[in-house]
Amino acid sequence: MSDDFKVEVVTTQNRGHTPEEVAELCINKIVGISTTADPIIRQQAEAFKTQIKQVIIHYMKQAIQSDRTTVYNALLDAGEPKLADLIRIL
């Protein structure tokens, strides 16, 4: 185990995490920027981090919508059209 091992806990109250919140957690695991990095390199790394975070958010939102479509269709197949419609309008 490395010397910089740390455990982080992030919670919400009465809701799940938003795609933006999860993307922030994800990008912080993917991209690390040294505090001692050259300022120009640091600026480039920060710009890269921002762009990648937006990509993660975009695809997380697509995944959420795709999962809702799967749940909607499963509820229709199970004979629950009213419940399926509630999922559809989320």
PDB file of N, CA, C and O in Angstrom:
ATOM      1  N   MET A   1       0.845  -1.172   0.000  1.00  0.00           N
ATOM      2  CA  MET A   1       0.000   0.000   0.000  1.00  0.00           C
ATOM      3  C   MET A   1       0.892   1.236   0.000  1.00  0.00           C
ATOM      4  O   MET A   1       1.908   1.288   0.693  1.00  0.00           O
ATOM      5  N   SER A   2       0.492   2.229  -0.790  1.00  0.00           N
ATOM      6  CA  SER A   2       1.308   3.440  -0.870  1.00  0.00           C
ATOM      7  C   SER A   2       1.156   4.281   0.399  1.00  0.00           C
ATOM      8  O   SER A   2       0.214   4.109   1.172  1.00  0.00           O
ATOM      9  N   ASP A   3       2.105   5.188   0.587  1.00  0.00           N
ATOM     10  CA  ASP A   3       2.086   6.058   1.760  1.00  0.00           C
ATOM     11  C   ASP A   3       0.974   7.107   1.688  1.00  0.00           C
ATOM     12  O   ASP A   3       0.592   7.675   2.712  1.00  0.00           O
ATOM     13  N   ASP A   4       0.454   7.367   0.486  1.00  0.00           N
ATOM     14  CA  ASP A   4      -0.574   8.401   0.345  1.00  0.00           C
ATOM     15  C   ASP A   4      -1.990   7.828   0.326  1.00  0.00           C
ATOM     16  O   ASP A   4      -2.923   8.486  -0.134  1.00  0.00           O
ATOM     17  N   PHE A   5      -2.149   6.599   0.826  1.00  0.00           N
ATOM     18  CA  PHE A   5      -3.475   5.972   0.890  1.00  0.00           C
ATOM     19  C   PHE A   5      -4.385   6.772   1.815  1.00  0.00           C
ATOM     20  O   PHE A   5      -3.992   7.160   2.916  1.00  0.00           O
ATOM     21  N   LYS A   6      -5.606   7.010   1.347  1.00  0.00           N
ATOM     22  CA  LYS A   6      -6.581   7.694   2.186  1.00  0.00           C
ATOM     23  C   LYS A   6      -7.975   7.185   1.857  1.00  0.00           C
ATOM     24  O   LYS A   6      -8.243   6.729   0.746  1.00  0.00           O
ATOM     25  N   VAL A   7      -8.840   7.270   2.829  1.00  0.00           N
ATOM     26  CA  VAL A   7     -10.230   6.878   2.662  1.00  0.00           C
ATOM     27  C   VAL A   7     -11.059   8.151   2.676  1.00  0.00           C
ATOM     28  O   VAL A   7     -10.847   9.036   3.505  1.00  0.00           O
ATOM     29  N   GLU A   8     -12.000   8.233   1.752  1.00  0.00           N
ATOM     30  CA  GLU A   8     -12.847   9.411   1.667  1.00  0.00           C
ATOM     31  C   GLU A   8     -14.302   8.962   1.683  1.00  0.00           C
ATOM     32  O   GLU A   8     -14.670   8.014   0.990  1.00  0.00           O
ATOM     33  N   VAL A   9     -15.122   9.636   2.466  1.00  0.00           N
ATOM     34  CA  VAL A   9     -16.550   9.345   2.541  1.00  0.00           C
ATOM     35  C   VAL A   9     -17.308  10.608   2.165  1.00  0.00           C
ATOM     36  O   VAL A   9     -17.055  11.686   2.704  1.00  0.00           O
ATOM     37  N   VAL A  10     -18.235  10.459   1.237  1.00  0.00           N
ATOM     38  CA  VAL A  10     -19.055  11.584   0.809  1.00  0.00           C
ATOM     39  C   VAL A  10     -20.510  11.144   0.931  1.00  0.00           C
ATOM     40  O   VAL A  10     -20.891  10.100   0.401  1.00  0.00           O
ATOM     41  N   THR A  11     -21.312  11.926   1.619  1.00  0.00           N
ATOM     42  CA  THR A  11     -22.711  11.563   1.826  1.00  0.00           C
ATOM     43  C   THR A  11     -23.642  12.668   1.332  1.00  0.00           C
ATOM     44  O   THR A  11     -23.229  13.805   1.100  1.00  0.00           O
ATOM     45  N   THR A  12     -24.899  12.296   1.181  1.00  0.00           N
ATOM     46  CA  THR A  12     -25.954  13.256   0.874  1.00  0.00           C
ATOM     47  C   THR A  12     -27.079  13.010   1.871  1.00  0.00           C
ATOM     48  O   THR A  12     -27.067  12.021   2.604  1.00  0.00           O
ATOM     49  N   GLN A  13     -28.029  13.900   1.892  1.00  0.00           N
ATOM     50  CA  GLN A  13     -29.159  13.722   2.800  1.00  0.00           C
ATOM     51  C   GLN A  13     -30.449  13.696   1.985  1.00  0.00           C
ATOM     52  O   GLN A  13     -30.762  14.642   1.263  1.00  0.00           O
ATOM     53  N   ASN A  14     -31.187  12.602   2.113  1.00  0.00           N
ATOM     54  CA  ASN A  14     -32.494  12.420   1.459  1.00  0.00           C
ATOM     55  C   ASN A  14     -32.437  12.433  -0.065  1.00  0.00           C
ATOM     56  O   ASN A  14     -33.414  12.799  -0.717  1.00  0.00           O
ATOM     57  N   ARG A  15     -31.306  12.039  -0.634  1.00  0.00           N
ATOM     58  CA  ARG A  15     -31.170  11.943  -2.098  1.00  0.00           C
ATOM     59  C   ARG A  15     -29.907  11.168  -2.418  1.00  0.00           C
ATOM     60  O   ARG A  15     -29.061  10.935  -1.554  1.00  0.00           O
ATOM     61  N   GLY A  16     -29.799  10.778  -3.662  1.00  0.00           N
ATOM     62  CA  GLY A  16     -28.565  10.169  -4.125  1.00  0.00           C
ATOM     63  C   GLY A  16     -27.627  11.245  -4.644  1.00  0.00           C
ATOM     64  O   GLY A  16     -27.966  12.428  -4.650  1.00  0.00           O
ATOM     65  N   HIS A  17     -26.455  10.831  -5.074  1.00  0.00           N
ATOM     66  CA  HIS A  17     -25.491  11.773  -5.644  1.00  0.00           C
ATOM     67  C   HIS A  17     -25.903  12.146  -7.064  1.00  0.00           C
ATOM     68  O   HIS A  17     -26.406  11.308  -7.812  1.00  0.00           O
ATOM     69  N   THR A  18     -25.690  13.386  -7.423  1.00  0.00           N
ATOM     70  CA  THR A  18     -25.961  13.843  -8.790  1.00  0.00           C
ATOM     71  C   THR A  18     -24.826  13.379  -9.707  1.00  0.00           C
ATOM     72  O   THR A  18     -23.745  13.040  -9.226  1.00  0.00           O
ATOM     73  N   PRO A  19     -25.061  13.361 -11.022  1.00  0.00           N
ATOM     74  CA  PRO A  19     -23.970  13.035 -11.946  1.00  0.00           C
ATOM     75  C   PRO A  19     -22.768  13.965 -11.773  1.00  0.00           C
ATOM     76  O   PRO A  19     -21.622  13.536 -11.909  1.00  0.00           O
ATOM     77  N   GLU A  20     -23.030  15.220 -11.476  1.00  0.00           N
ATOM     78  CA  GLU A  20     -21.944  16.178 -11.283  1.00  0.00           C
ATOM     79  C   GLU A  20     -21.109  15.830 -10.051  1.00  0.00           C
ATOM     80  O   GLU A  20     -19.883  15.936 -10.077  1.00  0.00           O
ATOM     81  N   GLU A  21     -21.770  15.419  -8.984  1.00  0.00           N
ATOM     82  CA  GLU A  21     -21.052  15.052  -7.764  1.00  0.00           C
ATOM     83  C   GLU A  21     -20.230  13.782  -7.971  1.00  0.00           C
ATOM     84  O   GLU A  21     -19.083  13.697  -7.532  1.00  0.00           O
ATOM     85  N   VAL A  22     -20.816  12.810  -8.634  1.00  0.00           N
ATOM     86  CA  VAL A  22     -20.093  11.563  -8.887  1.00  0.00           C
ATOM     87  C   VAL A  22     -18.931  11.820  -9.848  1.00  0.00           C
ATOM     88  O   VAL A  22     -17.852  11.249  -9.685  1.00  0.00           O
ATOM     89  N   ALA A  23     -19.147  12.669 -10.839  1.00  0.00           N
ATOM     90  CA  ALA A  23     -18.073  13.008 -11.779  1.00  0.00           C
ATOM     91  C   ALA A  23     -16.906  13.663 -11.059  1.00  0.00           C
ATOM     92  O   ALA A  23     -15.748  13.402 -11.383  1.00  0.00           O
ATOM     93  N   GLU A  24     -17.203  14.507 -10.090  1.00  0.00           N
ATOM     94  CA  GLU A  24     -16.142  15.159  -9.315  1.00  0.00           C
ATOM     95  C   GLU A  24     -15.331  14.123  -8.538  1.00  0.00           C
ATOM     96  O   GLU A  24     -14.103  14.197  -8.502  1.00  0.00           O
ATOM     97  N   LEU A  25     -16.012  13.162  -7.920  1.00  0.00           N
ATOM     98  CA  LEU A  25     -15.310  12.086  -7.207  1.00  0.00           C
ATOM     99  C   LEU A  25     -14.451  11.280  -8.182  1.00  0.00           C
ATOM    100  O   LEU A  25     -13.303  10.944  -7.888  1.00  0.00           O
ATOM    101  N   CYS A  26     -15.024  10.980  -9.335  1.00  0.00           N
ATOM    102  CA  CYS A  26     -14.334  10.179 -10.352  1.00  0.00           C
ATOM    103  C   CYS A  26     -13.094  10.892 -10.886  1.00  0.00           C
ATOM    104  O   CYS A  26     -12.014  10.303 -10.952  1.00  0.00           O
ATOM    105  N   ILE A  27     -13.249  12.137 -11.260  1.00  0.00           N
ATOM    106  CA  ILE A  27     -12.130  12.866 -11.862  1.00  0.00           C
ATOM    107  C   ILE A  27     -10.998  13.070 -10.868  1.00  0.00           C
ATOM    108  O   ILE A  27      -9.830  13.117 -11.253  1.00  0.00           O
ATOM    109  N   ASN A  28     -11.339  13.190  -9.595  1.00  0.00           N
ATOM    110  CA  ASN A  28     -10.285  13.330  -8.594  1.00  0.00           C
ATOM    111  C   ASN A  28      -9.488  12.049  -8.418  1.00  0.00           C
ATOM    112  O   ASN A  28      -8.350  12.092  -7.949  1.00  0.00           O
ATOM    113  N   LYS A  29     -10.064  10.909  -8.785  1.00  0.00           N
ATOM    114  CA  LYS A  29      -9.328   9.638  -8.757  1.00  0.00           C
ATOM    115  C   LYS A  29      -8.521   9.444 -10.045  1.00  0.00           C
ATOM    116  O   LYS A  29      -7.473   8.798 -10.034  1.00  0.00           O
ATOM    117  N   ILE A  30      -9.013  10.004 -11.147  1.00  0.00           N
ATOM    118  CA  ILE A  30      -8.360   9.814 -12.450  1.00  0.00           C
ATOM    119  C   ILE A  30      -7.194  10.780 -12.642  1.00  0.00           C
ATOM    120  O   ILE A  30      -6.123  10.381 -13.100  1.00  0.00           O
ATOM    121  N   VAL A  31      -7.399  12.038 -12.295  1.00  0.00           N
ATOM    122  CA  VAL A  31      -6.397  13.079 -12.567  1.00  0.00           C
ATOM    123  C   VAL A  31      -5.895  13.672 -11.257  1.00  0.00           C
ATOM    124  O   VAL A  31      -6.654  14.269 -10.493  1.00  0.00           O
ATOM    125  N   GLY A  32      -4.627  13.498 -11.022  1.00  0.00           N
ATOM    126  CA  GLY A  32      -3.981  14.110  -9.871  1.00  0.00           C
ATOM    127  C   GLY A  32      -3.004  15.171 -10.347  1.00  0.00           C
ATOM    128  O   GLY A  32      -2.238  14.943 -11.283  1.00  0.00           O
ATOM    129  N   ILE A  33      -3.029  16.312  -9.713  1.00  0.00           N
ATOM    130  CA  ILE A  33      -2.154  17.411 -10.117  1.00  0.00           C
ATOM    131  C   ILE A  33      -1.305  17.815  -8.919  1.00  0.00           C
ATOM    132  O   ILE A  33      -1.826  18.191  -7.868  1.00  0.00           O
ATOM    133  N   SER A  34      -0.024  17.734  -9.089  1.00  0.00           N
ATOM    134  CA  SER A  34       0.907  18.068  -8.011  1.00  0.00           C
ATOM    135  C   SER A  34       0.840  19.550  -7.673  1.00  0.00           C
ATOM    136  O   SER A  34       0.730  20.402  -8.554  1.00  0.00           O
ATOM    137  N   THR A  35       0.908  19.834  -6.395  1.00  0.00           N
ATOM    138  CA  THR A  35       0.930  21.231  -5.966  1.00  0.00           C
ATOM    139  C   THR A  35       2.254  21.907  -6.326  1.00  0.00           C
ATOM    140  O   THR A  35       2.351  23.134  -6.331  1.00  0.00           O
ATOM    141  N   THR A  36       3.268  21.102  -6.623  1.00  0.00           N
ATOM    142  CA  THR A  36       4.572  21.653  -6.984  1.00  0.00           C
ATOM    143  C   THR A  36       4.815  21.672  -8.495  1.00  0.00           C
ATOM    144  O   THR A  36       5.920  21.972  -8.946  1.00  0.00           O
ATOM    145  N   ALA A  37       3.775  21.351  -9.274  1.00  0.00           N
ATOM    146  CA  ALA A  37       3.926  21.327 -10.734  1.00  0.00           C
ATOM    147  C   ALA A  37       4.188  22.729 -11.270  1.00  0.00           C
ATOM    148  O   ALA A  37       3.758  23.724 -10.686  1.00  0.00           O
ATOM    149  N   ASP A  38       4.897  22.789 -12.384  1.00  0.00           N
ATOM    150  CA  ASP A  38       5.132  24.047 -13.078  1.00  0.00           C
ATOM    151  C   ASP A  38       3.765  24.706 -13.338  1.00  0.00           C
ATOM    152  O   ASP A  38       2.824  24.019 -13.736  1.00  0.00           O
ATOM    153  N   PRO A  39       3.643  26.010 -13.122  1.00  0.00           N
ATOM    154  CA  PRO A  39       2.346  26.683 -13.282  1.00  0.00           C
ATOM    155  C   PRO A  39       1.688  26.475 -14.645  1.00  0.00           C
ATOM    156  O   PRO A  39       0.467  26.346 -14.724  1.00  0.00           O
ATOM    157  N   ILE A  40       2.468  26.442 -15.704  1.00  0.00           N
ATOM    158  CA  ILE A  40       1.901  26.249 -17.056  1.00  0.00           C
ATOM    159  C   ILE A  40       1.363  24.825 -17.190  1.00  0.00           C
ATOM    160  O   ILE A  40       0.270  24.616 -17.717  1.00  0.00           O
ATOM    161  N   ILE A  41       2.122  23.862 -16.721  1.00  0.00           N
ATOM    162  CA  ILE A  41       1.677  22.468 -16.775  1.00  0.00           C
ATOM    163  C   ILE A  41       0.455  22.287 -15.879  1.00  0.00           C
ATOM    164  O   ILE A  41      -0.490  21.584 -16.237  1.00  0.00           O
ATOM    165  N   ARG A  42       0.483  22.919 -14.730  1.00  0.00           N
ATOM    166  CA  ARG A  42      -0.656  22.840 -13.801  1.00  0.00           C
ATOM    167  C   ARG A  42      -1.920  23.404 -14.456  1.00  0.00           C
ATOM    168  O   ARG A  42      -2.995  22.820 -14.325  1.00  0.00           O
ATOM    169  N   GLN A  43      -1.800  24.515 -15.146  1.00  0.00           N
ATOM    170  CA  GLN A  43      -2.934  25.139 -15.830  1.00  0.00           C
ATOM    171  C   GLN A  43      -3.482  24.210 -16.917  1.00  0.00           C
ATOM    172  O   GLN A  43      -4.697  24.068 -17.058  1.00  0.00           O
ATOM    173  N   GLN A  44      -2.593  23.584 -17.679  1.00  0.00           N
ATOM    174  CA  GLN A  44      -3.023  22.639 -18.708  1.00  0.00           C
ATOM    175  C   GLN A  44      -3.730  21.441 -18.080  1.00  0.00           C
ATOM    176  O   GLN A  44      -4.750  20.977 -18.589  1.00  0.00           O
ATOM    177  N   ALA A  45      -3.184  20.948 -16.981  1.00  0.00           N
ATOM    178  CA  ALA A  45      -3.779  19.795 -16.297  1.00  0.00           C
ATOM    179  C   ALA A  45      -5.160  20.150 -15.750  1.00  0.00           C
ATOM    180  O   ALA A  45      -6.078  19.334 -15.820  1.00  0.00           O
ATOM    181  N   GLU A  46      -5.316  21.345 -15.212  1.00  0.00           N
ATOM    182  CA  GLU A  46      -6.619  21.775 -14.702  1.00  0.00           C
ATOM    183  C   GLU A  46      -7.641  21.877 -15.841  1.00  0.00           C
ATOM    184  O   GLU A  46      -8.799  21.495 -15.671  1.00  0.00           O
ATOM    185  N   ALA A  47      -7.219  22.387 -16.987  1.00  0.00           N
ATOM    186  CA  ALA A  47      -8.115  22.485 -18.151  1.00  0.00           C
ATOM    187  C   ALA A  47      -8.511  21.093 -18.632  1.00  0.00           C
ATOM    188  O   ALA A  47      -9.672  20.856 -18.965  1.00  0.00           O
ATOM    189  N   PHE A  48      -7.554  20.180 -18.668  1.00  0.00           N
ATOM    190  CA  PHE A  48      -7.839  18.794 -19.056  1.00  0.00           C
ATOM    191  C   PHE A  48      -8.827  18.167 -18.085  1.00  0.00           C
ATOM    192  O   PHE A  48      -9.777  17.501 -18.495  1.00  0.00           O
ATOM    193  N   LYS A  49      -8.597  18.382 -16.807  1.00  0.00           N
ATOM    194  CA  LYS A  49      -9.465  17.829 -15.759  1.00  0.00           C
ATOM    195  C   LYS A  49     -10.901  18.332 -15.936  1.00  0.00           C
ATOM    196  O   LYS A  49     -11.847  17.556 -15.805  1.00  0.00           O
ATOM    197  N   THR A  50     -11.066  19.606 -16.227  1.00  0.00           N
ATOM    198  CA  THR A  50     -12.391  20.195 -16.433  1.00  0.00           C
ATOM    199  C   THR A  50     -13.083  19.573 -17.641  1.00  0.00           C
ATOM    200  O   THR A  50     -14.274  19.266 -17.591  1.00  0.00           O
ATOM    201  N   GLN A  51     -12.336  19.389 -18.722  1.00  0.00           N
ATOM    202  CA  GLN A  51     -12.917  18.800 -19.931  1.00  0.00           C
ATOM    203  C   GLN A  51     -13.331  17.351 -19.694  1.00  0.00           C
ATOM    204  O   GLN A  51     -14.416  16.943 -20.110  1.00  0.00           O
ATOM    205  N   ILE A  52     -12.495  16.584 -19.043  1.00  0.00           N
ATOM    206  CA  ILE A  52     -12.804  15.177 -18.779  1.00  0.00           C
ATOM    207  C   ILE A  52     -14.005  15.064 -17.847  1.00  0.00           C
ATOM    208  O   ILE A  52     -14.834  14.170 -18.014  1.00  0.00           O
ATOM    209  N   LYS A  53     -14.105  15.945 -16.886  1.00  0.00           N
ATOM    210  CA  LYS A  53     -15.253  15.930 -15.973  1.00  0.00           C
ATOM    211  C   LYS A  53     -16.551  16.127 -16.753  1.00  0.00           C
ATOM    212  O   LYS A  53     -17.547  15.458 -16.477  1.00  0.00           O
ATOM    213  N   GLN A  54     -16.548  17.035 -17.719  1.00  0.00           N
ATOM    214  CA  GLN A  54     -17.743  17.267 -18.533  1.00  0.00           C
ATOM    215  C   GLN A  54     -18.098  16.035 -19.369  1.00  0.00           C
ATOM    216  O   GLN A  54     -19.276  15.731 -19.557  1.00  0.00           O
ATOM    217  N   VAL A  55     -17.098  15.336 -19.862  1.00  0.00           N
ATOM    218  CA  VAL A  55     -17.342  14.094 -20.614  1.00  0.00           C
ATOM    219  C   VAL A  55     -17.972  13.041 -19.700  1.00  0.00           C
ATOM    220  O   VAL A  55     -18.919  12.359 -20.091  1.00  0.00           O
ATOM    221  N   ILE A  56     -17.447  12.915 -18.494  1.00  0.00           N
ATOM    222  CA  ILE A  56     -17.981  11.952 -17.532  1.00  0.00           C
ATOM    223  C   ILE A  56     -19.439  12.282 -17.212  1.00  0.00           C
ATOM    224  O   ILE A  56     -20.285  11.388 -17.192  1.00  0.00           O
ATOM    225  N   ILE A  57     -19.736  13.549 -16.964  1.00  0.00           N
ATOM    226  CA  ILE A  57     -21.112  13.967 -16.659  1.00  0.00           C
ATOM    227  C   ILE A  57     -22.036  13.605 -17.818  1.00  0.00           C
ATOM    228  O   ILE A  57     -23.113  13.051 -17.600  1.00  0.00           O
ATOM    229  N   HIS A  58     -21.628  13.910 -19.032  1.00  0.00           N
ATOM    230  CA  HIS A  58     -22.447  13.626 -20.213  1.00  0.00           C
ATOM    231  C   HIS A  58     -22.797  12.140 -20.304  1.00  0.00           C
ATOM    232  O   HIS A  58     -23.961  11.787 -20.492  1.00  0.00           O
ATOM    233  N   TYR A  59     -21.801  11.278 -20.173  1.00  0.00           N
ATOM    234  CA  TYR A  59     -22.052   9.848 -20.317  1.00  0.00           C
ATOM    235  C   TYR A  59     -22.772   9.257 -19.109  1.00  0.00           C
ATOM    236  O   TYR A  59     -23.490   8.268 -19.248  1.00  0.00           O
ATOM    237  N   MET A  60     -22.593   9.840 -17.936  1.00  0.00           N
ATOM    238  CA  MET A  60     -23.365   9.380 -16.773  1.00  0.00           C
ATOM    239  C   MET A  60     -24.840   9.687 -16.970  1.00  0.00           C
ATOM    240  O   MET A  60     -25.694   8.859 -16.655  1.00  0.00           O
ATOM    241  N   LYS A  61     -25.147  10.869 -17.489  1.00  0.00           N
ATOM    242  CA  LYS A  61     -26.541  11.222 -17.751  1.00  0.00           C
ATOM    243  C   LYS A  61     -27.148  10.294 -18.803  1.00  0.00           C
ATOM    244  O   LYS A  61     -28.309   9.902 -18.687  1.00  0.00           O
ATOM    245  N   GLN A  62     -26.376   9.943 -19.818  1.00  0.00           N
ATOM    246  CA  GLN A  62     -26.859   8.992 -20.822  1.00  0.00           C
ATOM    247  C   GLN A  62     -27.123   7.626 -20.197  1.00  0.00           C
ATOM    248  O   GLN A  62     -28.121   6.978 -20.513  1.00  0.00           O
ATOM    249  N   ALA A  63     -26.233   7.189 -19.314  1.00  0.00           N
ATOM    250  CA  ALA A  63     -26.402   5.896 -18.652  1.00  0.00           C
ATOM    251  C   ALA A  63     -27.649   5.890 -17.769  1.00  0.00           C
ATOM    252  O   ALA A  63     -28.383   4.903 -17.735  1.00  0.00           O
ATOM    253  N   ILE A  64     -27.885   6.981 -17.063  1.00  0.00           N
ATOM    254  CA  ILE A  64     -29.081   7.086 -16.218  1.00  0.00           C
ATOM    255  C   ILE A  64     -30.339   6.989 -17.074  1.00  0.00           C
ATOM    256  O   ILE A  64     -31.269   6.257 -16.735  1.00  0.00           O
ATOM    257  N   GLN A  65     -30.370   7.721 -18.175  1.00  0.00           N
ATOM    258  CA  GLN A  65     -31.534   7.691 -19.063  1.00  0.00           C
ATOM    259  C   GLN A  65     -31.732   6.299 -19.652  1.00  0.00           C
ATOM    260  O   GLN A  65     -32.861   5.819 -19.753  1.00  0.00           O
ATOM    261  N   SER A  66     -30.659   5.663 -20.031  1.00  0.00           N
ATOM    262  CA  SER A  66     -30.736   4.311 -20.585  1.00  0.00           C
ATOM    263  C   SER A  66     -31.283   3.330 -19.551  1.00  0.00           C
ATOM    264  O   SER A  66     -32.094   2.464 -19.878  1.00  0.00           O
ATOM    265  N   ASP A  67     -30.839   3.467 -18.308  1.00  0.00           N
ATOM    266  CA  ASP A  67     -31.337   2.586 -17.256  1.00  0.00           C
ATOM    267  C   ASP A  67     -32.827   2.820 -17.011  1.00  0.00           C
ATOM    268  O   ASP A  67     -33.577   1.867 -16.797  1.00  0.00           O
ATOM    269  N   ARG A  68     -33.251   4.058 -17.040  1.00  0.00           N
ATOM    270  CA  ARG A  68     -34.682   4.350 -16.862  1.00  0.00           C
ATOM    271  C   ARG A  68     -35.497   3.731 -17.994  1.00  0.00           C
ATOM    272  O   ARG A  68     -36.602   3.240 -17.761  1.00  0.00           O
ATOM    273  N   THR A  69     -34.970   3.749 -19.207  1.00  0.00           N
ATOM    274  CA  THR A  69     -35.656   3.113 -20.334  1.00  0.00           C
ATOM    275  C   THR A  69     -35.783   1.610 -20.098  1.00  0.00           C
ATOM    276  O   THR A  69     -36.827   1.017 -20.372  1.00  0.00           O
ATOM    277  N   THR A  70     -34.717   1.002 -19.590  1.00  0.00           N
ATOM    278  CA  THR A  70     -34.739  -0.431 -19.287  1.00  0.00           C
ATOM    279  C   THR A  70     -35.784  -0.741 -18.212  1.00  0.00           C
ATOM    280  O   THR A  70     -36.541  -1.703 -18.344  1.00  0.00           O
ATOM    281  N   VAL A  71     -35.830   0.064 -17.155  1.00  0.00           N
ATOM    282  CA  VAL A  71     -36.805  -0.130 -16.078  1.00  0.00           C
ATOM    283  C   VAL A  71     -38.222   0.091 -16.604  1.00  0.00           C
ATOM    284  O   VAL A  71     -39.131  -0.676 -16.284  1.00  0.00           O
ATOM    285  N   TYR A  72     -38.410   1.130 -17.404  1.00  0.00           N
ATOM    286  CA  TYR A  72     -39.713   1.414 -18.013  1.00  0.00           C
ATOM    287  C   TYR A  72     -40.217   0.207 -18.794  1.00  0.00           C
ATOM    288  O   TYR A  72     -41.355  -0.228 -18.616  1.00  0.00           O
ATOM    289  N   ASN A  73     -39.367  -0.325 -19.653  1.00  0.00           N
ATOM    290  CA  ASN A  73     -39.765  -1.477 -20.473  1.00  0.00           C
ATOM    291  C   ASN A  73     -40.006  -2.722 -19.633  1.00  0.00           C
ATOM    292  O   ASN A  73     -40.903  -3.506 -19.944  1.00  0.00           O
ATOM    293  N   ALA A  74     -39.231  -2.918 -18.584  1.00  0.00           N
ATOM    294  CA  ALA A  74     -39.439  -4.071 -17.701  1.00  0.00           C
ATOM    295  C   ALA A  74     -40.786  -3.952 -16.984  1.00  0.00           C
ATOM    296  O   ALA A  74     -41.492  -4.947 -16.819  1.00  0.00           O
ATOM    297  N   LEU A  75     -41.139  -2.744 -16.561  1.00  0.00           N
ATOM    298  CA  LEU A  75     -42.431  -2.541 -15.904  1.00  0.00           C
ATOM    299  C   LEU A  75     -43.592  -2.746 -16.869  1.00  0.00           C
ATOM    300  O   LEU A  75     -44.615  -3.319 -16.495  1.00  0.00           O
ATOM    301  N   LEU A  76     -43.443  -2.285 -18.105  1.00  0.00           N
ATOM    302  CA  LEU A  76     -44.478  -2.541 -19.117  1.00  0.00           C
ATOM    303  C   LEU A  76     -44.642  -4.039 -19.335  1.00  0.00           C
ATOM    304  O   LEU A  76     -45.764  -4.543 -19.382  1.00  0.00           O
ATOM    305  N   ASP A  77     -43.529  -4.749 -19.467  1.00  0.00           N
ATOM    306  CA  ASP A  77     -43.572  -6.204 -19.670  1.00  0.00           C
ATOM    307  C   ASP A  77     -44.208  -6.923 -18.489  1.00  0.00           C
ATOM    308  O   ASP A  77     -44.795  -7.994 -18.647  1.00  0.00           O
ATOM    309  N   ALA A  78     -44.089  -6.327 -17.301  1.00  0.00           N
ATOM    310  CA  ALA A  78     -44.653  -6.932 -16.092  1.00  0.00           C
ATOM    311  C   ALA A  78     -46.114  -6.536 -15.889  1.00  0.00           C
ATOM    312  O   ALA A  78     -46.724  -6.903 -14.885  1.00  0.00           O
ATOM    313  N   GLY A  79     -46.676  -5.789 -16.836  1.00  0.00           N
ATOM    314  CA  GLY A  79     -48.078  -5.407 -16.728  1.00  0.00           C
ATOM    315  C   GLY A  79     -48.331  -4.245 -15.785  1.00  0.00           C
ATOM    316  O   GLY A  79     -49.399  -4.160 -15.179  1.00  0.00           O
ATOM    317  N   GLU A  80     -47.365  -3.352 -15.654  1.00  0.00           N
ATOM    318  CA  GLU A  80     -47.486  -2.195 -14.759  1.00  0.00           C
ATOM    319  C   GLU A  80     -47.336  -0.883 -15.543  1.00  0.00           C
ATOM    320  O   GLU A  80     -46.369  -0.150 -15.334  1.00  0.00           O
ATOM    321  N   PRO A  81     -48.279  -0.582 -16.439  1.00  0.00           N
ATOM    322  CA  PRO A  81     -48.130   0.617 -17.280  1.00  0.00           C
ATOM    323  C   PRO A  81     -48.158   1.930 -16.495  1.00  0.00           C
ATOM    324  O   PRO A  81     -47.466   2.877 -16.868  1.00  0.00           O
ATOM    325  N   LYS A  82     -48.943   2.006 -15.418  1.00  0.00           N
ATOM    326  CA  LYS A  82     -48.990   3.250 -14.633  1.00  0.00           C
ATOM    327  C   LYS A  82     -47.654   3.507 -13.945  1.00  0.00           C
ATOM    328  O   LYS A  82     -47.151   4.631 -13.943  1.00  0.00           O
ATOM    329  N   LEU A  83     -47.091   2.465 -13.367  1.00  0.00           N
ATOM    330  CA  LEU A  83     -45.791   2.601 -12.718  1.00  0.00           C
ATOM    331  C   LEU A  83     -44.698   2.917 -13.745  1.00  0.00           C
ATOM    332  O   LEU A  83     -43.805   3.725 -13.488  1.00  0.00           O
ATOM    333  N   ALA A  84     -44.783   2.269 -14.907  1.00  0.00           N
ATOM    334  CA  ALA A  84     -43.813   2.525 -15.983  1.00  0.00           C
ATOM    335  C   ALA A  84     -43.879   3.988 -16.401  1.00  0.00           C
ATOM    336  O   ALA A  84     -42.847   4.615 -16.639  1.00  0.00           O
ATOM    337  N   ASP A  85     -45.106   4.541 -16.490  1.00  0.00           N
ATOM    338  CA  ASP A  85     -45.240   5.933 -16.891  1.00  0.00           C
ATOM    339  C   ASP A  85     -44.637   6.877 -15.856  1.00  0.00           C
ATOM    340  O   ASP A  85     -44.072   7.909 -16.215  1.00  0.00           O
ATOM    341  N   LEU A  86     -44.752   6.534 -14.581  1.00  0.00           N
ATOM    342  CA  LEU A  86     -44.121   7.349 -13.538  1.00  0.00           C
ATOM    343  C   LEU A  86     -42.605   7.371 -13.693  1.00  0.00           C
ATOM    344  O   LEU A  86     -41.974   8.410 -13.501  1.00  0.00           O
ATOM    345  N   ILE A  87     -42.023   6.235 -14.035  1.00  0.00           N
ATOM    346  CA  ILE A  87     -40.573   6.163 -14.276  1.00  0.00           C
ATOM    347  C   ILE A  87     -40.204   6.996 -15.495  1.00  0.00           C
ATOM    348  O   ILE A  87     -39.187   7.690 -15.490  1.00  0.00           O
ATOM    349  N   ARG A  88     -41.021   6.929 -16.535  1.00  0.00           N
ATOM    350  CA  ARG A  88     -40.748   7.647 -17.779  1.00  0.00           C
ATOM    351  C   ARG A  88     -40.681   9.153 -17.557  1.00  0.00           C
ATOM    352  O   ARG A  88     -39.864   9.832 -18.179  1.00  0.00           O
ATOM    353  N   ILE A  89     -41.527   9.684 -16.679  1.00  0.00           N
ATOM    354  CA  ILE A  89     -41.561  11.137 -16.492  1.00  0.00           C
ATOM    355  C   ILE A  89     -40.579  11.662 -15.471  1.00  0.00           C
ATOM    356  O   ILE A  89     -40.539  12.866 -15.220  1.00  0.00           O
ATOM    357  N   LEU A  90     -39.769  10.772 -14.865  1.00  0.00           N
ATOM    358  CA  LEU A  90     -38.763  11.232 -13.905  1.00  0.00           C
ATOM    359  C   LEU A  90     -37.771  12.178 -14.530  1.00  0.00           C
ATOM    360  O   LEU A  90     -36.860  12.654 -13.853  1.00  0.00           O
TER     361      LEU A  90
END
